[in-house]
C-alpha cells in the first residue's frame, strides 16, 4: 500500500472513532436521565403520596404510597399491573 492510502485509511478510521464516541455519549446520557419507574392510573386517576394525579408520573429513588389501581413501567421495558386499592412502592438501585 502506498502512503496515500494509509493516510486516507487513518483519517477515515479517526472520523469513525469520533462518530462512535459521540453516539456512545448520547446513548449513555439518555440512559442516565431515564426515569427508573413511571406510574399511571389503570382506570384514570390515582393518589400518589396524598396528591391526586390523572397523568403518568415519574418516580425517583424513595418510598411512595399509592391509592388506586396502577400500571408501573420499570426501566428495561418491564410492566407491572397492580390491582390493589392501596399499596406501597419502594424504588431502589440494584447492583
C-alpha positions as CSV (number, residue, x, y, z in Angstrom):
1,X,0.0,0.0,0.0
2,X,1.2,3.5,-0.7
3,X,1.5,6.2,1.9
4,X,-1.5,8.0,0.4
5,X,-3.9,5.0,1.0
6,X,-2.5,4.5,4.5
7,X,-3.1,8.2,5.3
8,X,-6.7,8.1,3.9
9,X,-7.4,5.0,5.9
10,X,-6.1,6.6,9.1
11,X,-8.3,9.7,8.6
12,X,-11.4,7.5,7.9
13,X,-10.8,5.4,11.0
14,X,-10.3,8.6,13.1
15,X,-13.6,10.0,11.8
16,X,-15.4,6.8,12.5
17,X,-14.0,6.7,16.1
18,X,-15.2,10.3,16.7
19,X,-18.7,9.4,15.5
20,X,-18.8,6.3,17.7
21,X,-17.7,8.3,20.7
22,X,-20.5,10.9,20.1
23,X,-23.1,8.1,19.6
24,X,-21.9,6.4,22.8
25,X,-22.0,9.6,24.8
26,X,-25.6,10.4,23.6
27,X,-26.8,6.9,24.4
28,X,-25.3,6.8,27.9
29,X,-26.7,10.3,28.7
30,X,-30.1,9.2,27.6
31,X,-30.0,6.0,29.7
32,X,-28.7,8.0,32.7
33,X,-31.6,10.6,32.5
34,X,-34.3,8.0,32.0
35,X,-36.7,7.6,34.9
36,X,-36.5,4.4,37.0
37,X,-40.2,3.9,37.3
38,X,-43.2,5.5,35.6
39,X,-46.7,5.2,37.1
40,X,-50.1,5.8,35.6
41,X,-53.6,5.0,36.7
42,X,-55.3,1.9,35.4
43,X,-58.7,3.5,35.4
44,X,-57.9,7.2,35.2
45,X,-56.6,8.9,38.3
46,X,-54.7,7.7,41.3
47,X,-53.3,9.3,44.5
48,X,-49.5,9.3,45.0
49,X,-48.3,10.4,48.5
50,X,-51.6,12.3,49.1
51,X,-51.6,14.1,45.7
52,X,-54.2,13.3,43.0
53,X,-52.7,12.6,39.6
54,X,-54.5,12.0,36.4
55,X,-51.5,11.6,34.1
56,X,-48.4,9.5,34.4
57,X,-45.7,10.5,36.9
58,X,-42.0,9.6,37.1
59,X,-40.7,8.1,40.4
60,X,-37.2,8.6,41.7
61,X,-35.5,6.6,44.4
62,X,-37.6,6.5,47.5
63,X,-40.8,5.1,49.1
64,X,-44.3,6.0,47.8
65,X,-47.8,5.3,49.0
66,X,-50.3,4.8,46.1
67,X,-54.1,4.7,46.3
68,X,-55.8,3.3,43.2
69,X,-55.1,0.6,40.7
70,X,-52.0,1.5,38.7
71,X,-49.6,0.4,36.0
72,X,-45.9,0.6,36.9
73,X,-43.5,0.8,34.0
74,X,-40.0,-0.2,35.2
75,X,-36.7,0.6,33.5
76,X,-35.9,-2.1,31.0
77,X,-39.4,-2.3,29.4
78,X,-40.9,-4.3,32.3
79,X,-44.5,-3.6,33.2
80,X,-46.3,-4.4,36.4
81,X,-50.1,-4.1,36.7
82,X,-51.1,-3.6,40.3
83,X,-54.8,-4.1,41.1
84,X,-54.6,-3.4,44.8
85,X,-56.5,-0.4,46.1
86,X,-53.7,0.8,48.4
87,X,-50.1,-0.3,48.1
88,X,-46.5,1.0,48.7
89,X,-43.8,1.3,46.2
90,X,-40.1,1.4,47.1
91,X,-37.8,2.4,44.2
92,X,-34.1,1.4,44.9
93,X,-31.0,1.0,42.8
94,X,-29.8,-2.6,42.4
95,X,-26.4,-3.9,41.5
